[in-house]
Amino acid sequence: MENILHLALSGLVGILGTIFQAVFLSVIVHELGHLFFGLRTGYKFLSFRVASWVWHKEDGIIKFARSKSVVAGQCLMTPPEDVNNFKFVWYNLGGGLFNFAFALVWLLALIPTGPSGYLRVFIFIGFIINLYMAIINLLPVIVAGLPVDGRNIYTALKSEEARRGFHTMLHVNSEMAKGKRYSDFNRSLFALDAGADINNYFVAWLVMLDASRLQDLGEYEKSFLRYSSLSLDKLPGAYRNAIMLNQLYYHTVYRQDLVEAAAIFNDKKINIIVTQSKTIDYSWVIAAYEYFGLRNKQKALKTLARAKKAAEVHPNRGERLVIKDELARVESLINAADMI
């Protein structure tokens, strides 16, 4: 009986390990697809992420860093400057197309004269995972609160304002990688035409970037109002969470309205992020609420220490500056509160 259990456990571990390897390889293939088609349509390399491994361009040099993230893979690129001729379709399709092509290659490898044993199982699982990733990413859907590539194309095609929002999102990220911060951008970059559809998440992103700019300038009330102008129930979950976390920070740190802060914290998804997240994303918000809302100084200081260490190797220079400033602000507030 013991031998049977051992064999069953070994088999399960082997299958799980095979699935993990196949997924890891499929993510690399997907991001290489974005990189290939991006370069072919005028984009420039910015960063390439697989899990916590990141290769990013800084000062003209490609550097390696380890940085935890909620995404399994990501290929970020600098878009062509001409927003009126913004080629985004092939850049987005690239990942899914590469997965589909890779699935076909692996399918051909499964012909009767192909490999046997473990390698055959590995190839079969790889075929299934690549086919799944191709289908999911080429459809105009939202998965786990995040719009996939097909959804980005569908959303950007809806209006010129949406395409400008998509281009601006990539442009701002690229400029921040060079050292700019939100406050360095001119407000006109995020200006919207009257009647713009802010329920389109690329248009909403312009509003969120403007809110980040205002917060970086110290105009916290205006920043809060910009975030509050967006409809949470009409945006993808990832956008909704980002807006609510910024509102949580505002009520915790600036307005110091812990009743409103607690109402946001009690939202199921926000509660999970605040209590379980180990990434640098919104770590300053989490530390602030741990201290002022949950009255847990030890946990807040632990979050700050972990985030400050992670910030030193954050692959985006501009974001690194903003994050370090926010972490220092929260640490200062905690120290000041302890002295009262």
DRENPAMAR-840175 format. One record per residue (C-alpha): residue number from 1; chain; x, z, y; residue in three letters. Coordinates in pm, 1 decimal. Layout:
// residues N
{k NUM	c A	east X	up Z	north Y	r ALA}
...
***
This chain:
// residues 340
{k 1	c A	east 0.0	up 0.0	north 0.0	r MET}
{k 2	c A	east 284.4	up 89.5	north 235.4	r GLU}
{k 3	c A	east 452.0	up -245.6	north 172.5	r ASN}
{k 4	c A	east 127.7	up -428.2	north 248.3	r ILE}
{k 5	c A	east 88.3	up -242.6	north 579.7	r LEU}
{k 6	c A	east 450.0	up -314.0	north 666.3	r HIS}
{k 7	c A	east 406.1	up -683.9	north 593.3	r LEU}
{k 8	c A	east 81.4	up -695.0	north 794.1	r ALA}
{k 9	c A	east 243.5	up -519.3	north 1089.8	r LEU}
{k 10	c A	east 548.6	up -746.0	north 1074.6	r SER}
{k 11	c A	east 321.6	up -1049.0	north 1066.2	r GLY}
{k 12	c A	east 120.8	up -925.9	north 1365.3	r LEU}
{k 13	c A	east 436.3	up -853.6	north 1565.7	r VAL}
{k 14	c A	east 569.5	up -1196.1	north 1473.7	r GLY}
{k 15	c A	east 251.6	up -1372.5	north 1586.6	r ILE}
{k 16	c A	east 238.5	up -1178.4	north 1914.4	r LEU}
{k 17	c A	east 604.3	up -1253.8	north 1976.9	r GLY}
{k 18	c A	east 545.1	up -1621.1	north 1906.9	r THR}
{k 19	c A	east 248.6	up -1629.2	north 2146.4	r ILE}
{k 20	c A	east 454.8	up -1456.3	north 2417.5	r PHE}
{k 21	c A	east 739.7	up -1706.1	north 2380.4	r GLN}
{k 22	c A	east 498.6	up -2000.0	north 2388.6	r ALA}
{k 23	c A	east 322.0	up -1865.6	north 2699.2	r VAL}
{k 24	c A	east 654.5	up -1803.6	north 2873.2	r PHE}
{k 25	c A	east 770.3	up -2157.9	north 2801.5	r LEU}
{k 26	c A	east 432.1	up -2302.1	north 2906.9	r SER}
{k 27	c A	east 450.4	up -2121.6	north 3243.8	r VAL}
{k 28	c A	east 795.8	up -2270.5	north 3303.9	r ILE}
{k 29	c A	east 662.8	up -2618.6	north 3217.8	r VAL}
{k 30	c A	east 367.4	up -2569.6	north 3453.7	r HIS}
{k 31	c A	east 581.3	up -2466.7	north 3749.4	r GLU}
{k 32	c A	east 831.7	up -2746.1	north 3680.6	r LEU}
{k 33	c A	east 536.9	up -2984.4	north 3712.6	r GLY}
{k 34	c A	east 461.7	up -2855.1	north 4061.8	r HIS}
{k 35	c A	east 830.6	up -2879.4	north 4151.4	r LEU}
{k 36	c A	east 863.8	up -3236.5	north 4021.9	r PHE}
{k 37	c A	east 556.0	up -3375.7	north 4194.7	r PHE}
{k 38	c A	east 626.1	up -3175.1	north 4508.3	r GLY}
{k 39	c A	east 973.1	up -3325.4	north 4542.0	r LEU}
{k 40	c A	east 829.7	up -3671.4	north 4472.5	r ARG}
{k 41	c A	east 577.0	up -3638.2	north 4757.8	r THR}
{k 42	c A	east 805.1	up -3506.8	north 5031.5	r GLY}
{k 43	c A	east 809.7	up -3130.2	north 4976.9	r TYR}
{k 44	c A	east 1129.5	up -2924.8	north 4976.4	r LYS}
{k 45	c A	east 1222.7	up -2648.9	north 4732.4	r PHE}
{k 46	c A	east 1157.2	up -2293.4	north 4849.6	r LEU}
{k 47	c A	east 1118.3	up -2067.4	north 4545.7	r SER}
{k 48	c A	east 1052.8	up -2078.3	north 4172.6	r PHE}
{k 49	c A	east 911.2	up -1772.9	north 3994.5	r ARG}
{k 50	c A	east 858.0	up -1694.4	north 3627.0	r VAL}
{k 51	c A	east 724.7	up -1339.3	north 3581.1	r ALA}
{k 52	c A	east 965.4	up -1115.8	north 3777.4	r SER}
{k 53	c A	east 1249.7	up -1371.6	north 3784.2	r TRP}
{k 54	c A	east 1272.1	up -1558.1	north 4113.9	r VAL}
{k 55	c A	east 1504.3	up -1832.8	north 4231.4	r TRP}
{k 56	c A	east 1466.9	up -1874.4	north 4607.4	r HIS}
{k 57	c A	east 1638.4	up -2067.9	north 4883.6	r LYS}
{k 58	c A	east 1789.6	up -1862.8	north 5164.2	r GLU}
{k 59	c A	east 2037.5	up -1991.4	north 5424.2	r ASP}
{k 60	c A	east 2061.4	up -2317.0	north 5230.7	r GLY}
{k 61	c A	east 2170.2	up -2137.9	north 4913.2	r ILE}
{k 62	c A	east 1959.6	up -2085.9	north 4600.4	r ILE}
{k 63	c A	east 1968.6	up -1716.8	north 4510.9	r LYS}
{k 64	c A	east 1831.8	up -1517.5	north 4217.0	r PHE}
{k 65	c A	east 1628.0	up -1198.6	north 4246.5	r ALA}
{k 66	c A	east 1407.0	up -973.3	north 4035.9	r ARG}
{k 67	c A	east 1073.5	up -902.7	north 4202.7	r SER}
{k 68	c A	east 754.2	up -783.6	north 4034.5	r LYS}
{k 69	c A	east 440.0	up -982.8	north 4103.8	r SER}
{k 70	c A	east 81.5	up -1013.5	north 3985.6	r VAL}
{k 71	c A	east 133.4	up -1384.8	north 3910.8	r VAL}
{k 72	c A	east 292.7	up -1515.1	north 3589.8	r ALA}
{k 73	c A	east 453.0	up -1810.2	north 3764.1	r GLY}
{k 74	c A	east 474.1	up -1972.0	north 4105.5	r GLN}
{k 75	c A	east 648.2	up -2267.1	north 4267.0	r CYS}
{k 76	c A	east 645.6	up -2248.4	north 4646.9	r LEU}
{k 77	c A	east 763.9	up -2542.3	north 4855.1	r MET}
{k 78	c A	east 800.3	up -2644.0	north 5217.9	r THR}
{k 79	c A	east 533.4	up -2906.1	north 5294.4	r PRO}
{k 80	c A	east 599.6	up -3231.2	north 5483.6	r PRO}
{k 81	c A	east 569.9	up -3172.1	north 5858.5	r GLU}
{k 82	c A	east 293.7	up -3426.7	north 5920.2	r ASP}
{k 83	c A	east -24.9	up -3223.6	north 5875.3	r VAL}
{k 84	c A	east -233.5	up -3537.5	north 5927.0	r ASN}
{k 85	c A	east -72.9	up -3697.5	north 5622.7	r ASN}
{k 86	c A	east -63.2	up -3385.5	north 5407.0	r PHE}
{k 87	c A	east -11.4	up -3488.4	north 5043.1	r LYS}
{k 88	c A	east -146.8	up -3195.9	north 4843.8	r PHE}
{k 89	c A	east -322.7	up -3361.1	north 4548.3	r VAL}
{k 90	c A	east -20.3	up -3454.3	north 4334.3	r TRP}
{k 91	c A	east 159.1	up -3129.8	north 4423.6	r TYR}
{k 92	c A	east -137.8	up -2934.0	north 4284.4	r ASN}
{k 93	c A	east -199.7	up -3162.8	north 3987.1	r LEU}
{k 94	c A	east 164.8	up -3149.3	north 3879.4	r GLY}
{k 95	c A	east 146.1	up -2823.3	north 3683.5	r GLY}
{k 96	c A	east -158.0	up -2918.9	north 3478.5	r GLY}
{k 97	c A	east -28.6	up -3270.2	north 3414.0	r LEU}
{k 98	c A	east 303.6	up -3135.2	north 3285.3	r PHE}
{k 99	c A	east 118.9	up -2892.2	north 3055.6	r ASN}
{k 100	c A	east -96.9	up -3176.5	north 2924.6	r PHE}
{k 101	c A	east 207.4	up -3399.0	north 2863.6	r ALA}
{k 102	c A	east 388.9	up -3111.8	north 2691.6	r PHE}
{k 103	c A	east 83.0	up -3045.4	north 2474.4	r ALA}
{k 104	c A	east 90.2	up -3409.8	north 2360.7	r LEU}
{k 105	c A	east 461.1	up -3388.6	north 2280.1	r VAL}
{k 106	c A	east 404.9	up -3077.7	north 2070.0	r TRP}
{k 107	c A	east 105.9	up -3236.6	north 1900.0	r LEU}
{k 108	c A	east 321.9	up -3531.7	north 1796.0	r LEU}
{k 109	c A	east 575.7	up -3284.6	north 1657.0	r ALA}
{k 110	c A	east 308.7	up -3154.7	north 1417.6	r LEU}
{k 111	c A	east 282.7	up -3478.3	north 1217.6	r ILE}
{k 112	c A	east 309.9	up -3425.2	north 837.8	r PRO}
{k 113	c A	east 683.1	up -3496.2	north 831.7	r THR}
{k 114	c A	east 747.3	up -3248.5	north 1113.7	r GLY}
{k 115	c A	east 889.6	up -2894.1	north 1095.1	r PRO}
{k 116	c A	east 753.0	up -2622.0	north 867.7	r SER}
{k 117	c A	east 736.9	up -2243.9	north 861.8	r GLY}
{k 118	c A	east 784.3	up -2041.1	north 1180.3	r TYR}
{k 119	c A	east 878.4	up -2342.8	north 1392.3	r LEU}
{k 120	c A	east 556.5	up -2521.7	north 1296.7	r ARG}
{k 121	c A	east 350.1	up -2215.2	north 1391.5	r VAL}
{k 122	c A	east 538.3	up -2187.2	north 1720.8	r PHE}
{k 123	c A	east 476.8	up -2554.1	north 1804.8	r ILE}
{k 124	c A	east 107.4	up -2528.0	north 1714.1	r PHE}
{k 125	c A	east 59.0	up -2221.7	north 1936.0	r ILE}
{k 126	c A	east 252.1	up -2395.3	north 2214.1	r GLY}
{k 127	c A	east 24.2	up -2698.5	north 2183.1	r PHE}
{k 128	c A	east -289.1	up -2481.4	north 2213.5	r ILE}
{k 129	c A	east -157.6	up -2282.3	north 2511.2	r ILE}
{k 130	c A	east -36.8	up -2589.7	north 2701.9	r ASN}
{k 131	c A	east -366.1	up -2769.7	north 2640.7	r LEU}
{k 132	c A	east -557.0	up -2462.9	north 2760.0	r TYR}
{k 133	c A	east -340.9	up -2428.2	north 3072.8	r MET}
{k 134	c A	east -382.2	up -2798.6	north 3149.9	r ALA}
{k 135	c A	east -761.7	up -2788.0	north 3121.6	r ILE}
{k 136	c A	east -806.2	up -2462.4	north 3315.0	r ILE}
{k 137	c A	east -573.5	up -2562.6	north 3599.5	r ASN}
{k 138	c A	east -716.1	up -2910.7	north 3640.8	r LEU}
{k 139	c A	east -1073.7	up -2785.9	north 3669.4	r LEU}
{k 140	c A	east -1211.2	up -2672.3	north 4010.9	r PRO}
{k 141	c A	east -1255.1	up -2309.9	north 3902.1	r VAL}
{k 142	c A	east -1150.0	up -1957.6	north 3999.3	r ILE}
{k 143	c A	east -983.1	up -1745.4	north 3729.6	r VAL}
{k 144	c A	east -952.9	up -1367.8	north 3767.1	r ALA}
{k 145	c A	east -1014.9	up -1394.2	north 4140.9	r GLY}
{k 146	c A	east -748.2	up -1658.5	north 4195.5	r LEU}
{k 147	c A	east -830.7	up -2025.2	north 4268.0	r PRO}
{k 148	c A	east -644.3	up -2256.9	north 4029.3	r VAL}
{k 149	c A	east -485.3	up -2588.4	north 4125.3	r ASP}
{k 150	c A	east -798.2	up -2794.1	north 4068.0	r GLY}
{k 151	c A	east -996.6	up -2557.2	north 4287.0	r ARG}
{k 152	c A	east -735.1	up -2587.4	north 4562.5	r ASN}
{k 153	c A	east -774.2	up -2965.3	north 4562.0	r ILE}
{k 154	c A	east -1154.6	up -2940.8	north 4564.1	r TYR}
{k 155	c A	east -1149.9	up -2685.4	north 4849.2	r THR}
{k 156	c A	east -892.2	up -2872.8	north 5060.9	r ALA}
{k 157	c A	east -1088.4	up -3197.4	north 5032.9	r LEU}
{k 158	c A	east -1393.2	up -3041.2	north 5197.6	r LYS}
{k 159	c A	east -1269.6	up -3071.4	north 5556.2	r SER}
{k 160	c A	east -973.9	up -3145.1	north 5782.3	r GLU}
{k 161	c A	east -978.3	up -2777.3	north 5883.7	r GLU}
{k 162	c A	east -938.8	up -2676.3	north 5518.1	r ALA}
{k 163	c A	east -644.3	up -2913.3	north 5472.0	r ARG}
{k 164	c A	east -485.6	up -2775.0	north 5788.8	r ARG}
{k 165	c A	east -536.8	up -2423.6	north 5653.6	r GLY}
{k 166	c A	east -366.5	up -2515.3	north 5327.0	r PHE}
{k 167	c A	east -76.9	up -2680.8	north 5510.0	r HIS}
{k 168	c A	east -42.6	up -2384.8	north 5748.0	r THR}
{k 169	c A	east -35.6	up -2140.0	north 5458.4	r MET}
{k 170	c A	east 259.9	up -2324.2	north 5303.6	r LEU}
{k 171	c A	east 428.0	up -2379.4	north 5642.1	r HIS}
{k 172	c A	east 407.6	up -2012.4	north 5743.2	r VAL}
{k 173	c A	east 543.9	up -1899.5	north 5408.1	r ASN}
{k 174	c A	east 832.5	up -2145.1	north 5446.3	r SER}
{k 175	c A	east 913.9	up -2030.5	north 5799.8	r GLU}
{k 176	c A	east 898.1	up -1665.1	north 5699.7	r MET}
{k 177	c A	east 1142.9	up -1736.8	north 5419.5	r ALA}
{k 178	c A	east 1386.3	up -1833.7	north 5698.1	r LYS}
{k 179	c A	east 1334.8	up -1499.6	north 5872.7	r GLY}
{k 180	c A	east 1030.6	up -1544.1	north 6096.4	r LYS}
{k 181	c A	east 763.0	up -1277.4	north 6091.1	r ARG}
{k 182	c A	east 391.5	up -1306.1	north 6167.7	r TYR}
{k 183	c A	east 437.3	up -1202.0	north 6530.9	r SER}
{k 184	c A	east 674.8	up -1494.5	north 6588.9	r ASP}
{k 185	c A	east 403.7	up -1756.2	north 6539.4	r PHE}
{k 186	c A	east 198.6	up -1889.7	north 6828.7	r ASN}
{k 187	c A	east -170.0	up -1804.0	north 6807.9	r ARG}
{k 188	c A	east -259.7	up -2170.3	north 6853.6	r SER}
{k 189	c A	east -134.7	up -2235.5	north 6498.9	r LEU}
{k 190	c A	east -429.6	up -2035.0	north 6363.8	r PHE}
{k 191	c A	east -694.4	up -2143.3	north 6616.0	r ALA}
{k 192	c A	east -1020.5	up -2273.6	north 6471.8	r LEU}
{k 193	c A	east -1267.1	up -2529.5	north 6600.4	r ASP}
{k 194	c A	east -1613.2	up -2404.6	north 6689.4	r ALA}
{k 195	c A	east -1831.8	up -2399.7	north 6379.9	r GLY}
{k 196	c A	east -1540.8	up -2400.7	north 6135.2	r ALA}
{k 197	c A	east -1647.4	up -2294.8	north 5786.0	r ASP}
{k 198	c A	east -1466.4	up -1963.5	north 5741.1	r ILE}
{k 199	c A	east -1622.4	up -1929.6	north 5395.6	r ASN}
{k 200	c A	east -1379.0	up -2202.1	north 5287.3	r ASN}
{k 201	c A	east -1085.6	up -1991.9	north 5167.8	r TYR}
{k 202	c A	east -821.9	up -2215.7	north 5325.9	r PHE}
{k 203	c A	east -998.2	up -2179.2	north 5661.5	r VAL}
{k 204	c A	east -1036.6	up -1805.9	north 5596.0	r ALA}
{k 205	c A	east -661.3	up -1793.5	north 5535.7	r TRP}
{k 206	c A	east -606.8	up -1904.0	north 5896.8	r LEU}
{k 207	c A	east -815.7	up -1606.0	north 6008.4	r VAL}
{k 208	c A	east -617.6	up -1373.2	north 5780.9	r MET}
{k 209	c A	east -285.4	up -1508.2	north 5910.4	r LEU}
{k 210	c A	east -402.2	up -1449.0	north 6266.7	r ASP}
{k 211	c A	east -506.1	up -1094.3	north 6170.7	r ALA}
{k 212	c A	east -158.1	up -1037.4	north 6023.4	r SER}
{k 213	c A	east -3.7	up -1169.7	north 6345.3	r ARG}
{k 214	c A	east -211.5	up -926.8	north 6552.7	r LEU}
{k 215	c A	east -119.2	up -633.4	north 6330.5	r GLN}
{k 216	c A	east 249.0	up -724.9	north 6352.1	r ASP}
{k 217	c A	east 210.9	up -725.3	north 6732.6	r LEU}
{k 218	c A	east 57.1	up -377.3	north 6719.9	r GLY}
{k 219	c A	east -292.3	up -495.9	north 6815.4	r GLU}
{k 220	c A	east -460.0	up -309.5	north 6530.3	r TYR}
{k 221	c A	east -819.1	up -308.5	north 6657.8	r GLU}
{k 222	c A	east -814.0	up -685.6	north 6712.6	r LYS}
{k 223	c A	east -657.8	up -733.6	north 6369.8	r SER}
{k 224	c A	east -932.7	up -527.4	north 6207.2	r PHE}
{k 225	c A	east -1202.0	up -728.2	north 6386.2	r LEU}
{k 226	c A	east -1049.0	up -1055.4	north 6264.9	r ARG}
{k 227	c A	east -1055.8	up -935.0	north 5904.9	r TYR}
{k 228	c A	east -1410.0	up -804.1	north 5949.3	r SER}
{k 229	c A	east -1531.5	up -1146.4	north 6063.7	r SER}
{k 230	c A	east -1490.8	up -1277.8	north 5707.8	r LEU}
{k 231	c A	east -1763.5	up -1254.0	north 5441.2	r SER}
{k 232	c A	east -1622.6	up -1069.6	north 5141.0	r LEU}
{k 233	c A	east -1889.0	up -1194.2	north 4900.7	r ASP}
{k 234	c A	east -1816.5	up -1561.0	north 4977.9	r LYS}
{k 235	c A	east -1441.6	up -1560.1	north 4913.8	r LEU}
{k 236	c A	east -1239.2	up -1549.3	north 4589.4	r PRO}
{k 237	c A	east -1161.5	up -1201.8	north 4457.3	r GLY}
{k 238	c A	east -793.1	up -1210.4	north 4556.5	r ALA}
{k 239	c A	east -889.5	up -1281.1	north 4919.7	r TYR}
{k 240	c A	east -1158.3	up -1013.8	north 4912.6	r ARG}
{k 241	c A	east -910.6	up -756.8	north 4783.3	r ASN}
{k 242	c A	east -651.4	up -847.8	north 5048.8	r ALA}
{k 243	c A	east -907.7	up -807.2	north 5327.4	r ILE}
{k 244	c A	east -1034.0	up -474.5	north 5194.1	r MET}
{k 245	c A	east -680.5	up -336.9	north 5151.1	r LEU}
{k 246	c A	east -603.0	up -420.6	north 5513.7	r ASN}
{k 247	c A	east -926.5	up -248.9	north 5617.3	r GLN}
{k 248	c A	east -829.2	up 52.4	north 5405.6	r LEU}
{k 249	c A	east -496.0	up 67.7	north 5587.3	r TYR}
{k 250	c A	east -665.0	up 46.3	north 5926.4	r TYR}
{k 251	c A	east -910.7	up 328.1	north 5852.0	r HIS}
{k 252	c A	east -639.4	up 543.1	north 5692.0	r THR}
{k 253	c A	east -358.2	up 501.1	north 5945.4	r VAL}
{k 254	c A	east -494.5	up 375.7	north 6277.4	r TYR}
{k 255	c A	east -855.9	up 489.9	north 6306.8	r ARG}
{k 256	c A	east -794.9	up 781.9	north 6068.2	r GLN}
{k 257	c A	east -1152.1	up 763.7	north 5945.0	r ASP}
{k 258	c A	east -1112.2	up 895.5	north 5591.7	r LEU}
{k 259	c A	east -1485.0	up 865.1	north 5518.3	r VAL}
{k 260	c A	east -1470.1	up 487.4	north 5568.8	r GLU}
{k 261	c A	east -1135.2	up 476.0	north 5389.8	r ALA}
{k 262	c A	east -1281.4	up 659.8	north 5089.4	r ALA}
{k 263	c A	east -1573.2	up 415.6	north 5073.2	r ALA}
{k 264	c A	east -1324.9	up 127.5	north 5040.5	r ILE}
{k 265	c A	east -1107.3	up 320.7	north 4795.1	r PHE}
{k 266	c A	east -1410.8	up 382.6	north 4572.0	r ASN}
{k 267	c A	east -1461.4	up 8.9	north 4526.4	r ASP}
{k 268	c A	east -1373.6	up -45.9	north 4160.4	r LYS}
{k 269	c A	east -1115.1	up -321.4	north 4212.6	r LYS}
{k 270	c A	east -950.3	up -154.1	north 4511.3	r ILE}
{k 271	c A	east -933.2	up 172.9	north 4321.5	r ASN}
{k 272	c A	east -749.0	up 0.1	north 4036.9	r ILE}
{k 273	c A	east -499.0	up -159.0	north 4277.7	r ILE}
{k 274	c A	east -429.7	up 166.1	north 4463.8	r VAL}
{k 275	c A	east -398.7	up 382.7	north 4153.4	r THR}
{k 276	c A	east -227.0	up 143.3	north 3913.3	r GLN}
{k 277	c A	east -28.2	up -121.9	north 4103.2	r SER}
{k 278	c A	east 350.0	up -106.9	north 4062.6	r LYS}
{k 279	c A	east 434.2	up -416.0	north 4267.4	r THR}
{k 280	c A	east 551.5	up -419.6	north 4628.3	r ILE}
{k 281	c A	east 225.4	up -586.0	north 4737.4	r ASP}
{k 282	c A	east 41.1	up -350.7	north 4975.8	r TYR}
{k 283	c A	east 268.9	up -62.8	north 4871.9	r SER}
{k 284	c A	east 253.7	up 73.8	north 5228.7	r TRP}
{k 285	c A	east -127.1	up 81.1	north 5209.8	r VAL}
{k 286	c A	east -113.2	up 259.8	north 4875.4	r ILE}
{k 287	c A	east 140.5	up 519.1	north 4996.4	r ALA}
{k 288	c A	east -61.9	up 586.2	north 5312.5	r ALA}
{k 289	c A	east -382.9	up 648.0	north 5119.2	r TYR}
{k 290	c A	east -207.3	up 854.7	north 4852.7	r GLU}
{k 291	c A	east -90.2	up 1092.1	north 5125.2	r TYR}
{k 292	c A	east -374.8	up 1097.2	north 5378.7	r PHE}
{k 293	c A	east -666.2	up 1017.4	north 5149.1	r GLY}
{k 294	c A	east -569.6	up 1168.4	north 4813.2	r LEU}
{k 295	c A	east -348.7	up 1442.4	north 4959.3	r ARG}
{k 296	c A	east -78.4	up 1368.0	north 4705.8	r ASN}
{k 297	c A	east 250.8	up 1379.5	north 4893.8	r LYS}
{k 298	c A	east 467.5	up 1359.0	north 4582.9	r GLN}
{k 299	c A	east 299.4	up 1038.4	north 4466.9	r LYS}
{k 300	c A	east 312.8	up 886.8	north 4815.9	r ALA}
{k 301	c A	east 684.9	up 952.0	north 4848.7	r LEU}
{k 302	c A	east 744.1	up 809.8	north 4502.3	r LYS}
{k 303	c A	east 555.8	up 492.3	north 4598.8	r THR}
{k 304	c A	east 757.1	up 464.5	north 4920.6	r LEU}
{k 305	c A	east 1089.0	up 512.1	north 4739.8	r ALA}
{k 306	c A	east 1002.8	up 248.9	north 4479.0	r ARG}
{k 307	c A	east 878.4	up 3.5	north 4742.7	r ALA}
{k 308	c A	east 1180.2	up 51.4	north 4971.9	r LYS}
{k 309	c A	east 1409.7	up -31.6	north 4682.2	r LYS}
{k 310	c A	east 1203.3	up -339.4	north 4589.3	r ALA}
{k 311	c A	east 1190.9	up -454.3	north 4953.0	r ALA}
{k 312	c A	east 1569.0	up -488.6	north 4963.7	r GLU}
{k 313	c A	east 1555.2	up -775.3	north 4712.9	r VAL}
{k 314	c A	east 1220.9	up -926.3	north 4815.6	r HIS}
{k 315	c A	east 1273.8	up -1306.0	north 4803.3	r PRO}
{k 316	c A	east 1102.9	up -1384.6	north 5136.6	r ASN}
{k 317	c A	east 1312.1	up -1268.3	north 5433.5	r ARG}
{k 318	c A	east 1030.4	up -1254.1	north 5690.0	r GLY}
{k 319	c A	east 794.9	up -1068.9	north 5456.1	r GLU}
{k 320	c A	east 1084.5	up -837.8	north 5375.1	r ARG}
{k 321	c A	east 1113.8	up -741.9	north 5744.4	r LEU}
{k 322	c A	east 739.3	up -681.9	north 5781.3	r VAL}
{k 323	c A	east 716.4	up -478.3	north 5460.3	r ILE}
{k 324	c A	east 1014.8	up -260.1	north 5551.3	r LYS}
{k 325	c A	east 863.8	up -190.8	north 5895.3	r ASP}
{k 326	c A	east 528.1	up -92.7	north 5744.6	r GLU}
{k 327	c A	east 696.4	up 132.9	north 5488.4	r LEU}
{k 328	c A	east 899.9	up 298.2	north 5766.3	r ALA}
{k 329	c A	east 581.4	up 346.2	north 5971.8	r ARG}
{k 330	c A	east 402.5	up 521.9	north 5685.4	r VAL}
{k 331	c A	east 706.5	up 737.1	north 5610.4	r GLU}
{k 332	c A	east 723.8	up 835.0	north 5977.2	r SER}
{k 333	c A	east 354.5	up 926.8	north 5981.8	r LEU}
{k 334	c A	east 396.5	up 1142.1	north 5671.5	r ILE}
{k 335	c A	east 696.4	up 1321.9	north 5823.2	r ASN}
{k 336	c A	east 507.2	up 1379.1	north 6147.8	r ALA}
{k 337	c A	east 203.3	up 1513.9	north 5963.6	r ALA}
{k 338	c A	east 424.0	up 1756.8	north 5769.5	r ASP}
{k 339	c A	east 555.4	up 1899.1	north 6095.6	r MET}
{k 340	c A	east 207.3	up 1989.7	north 6226.5	r ILE}
***
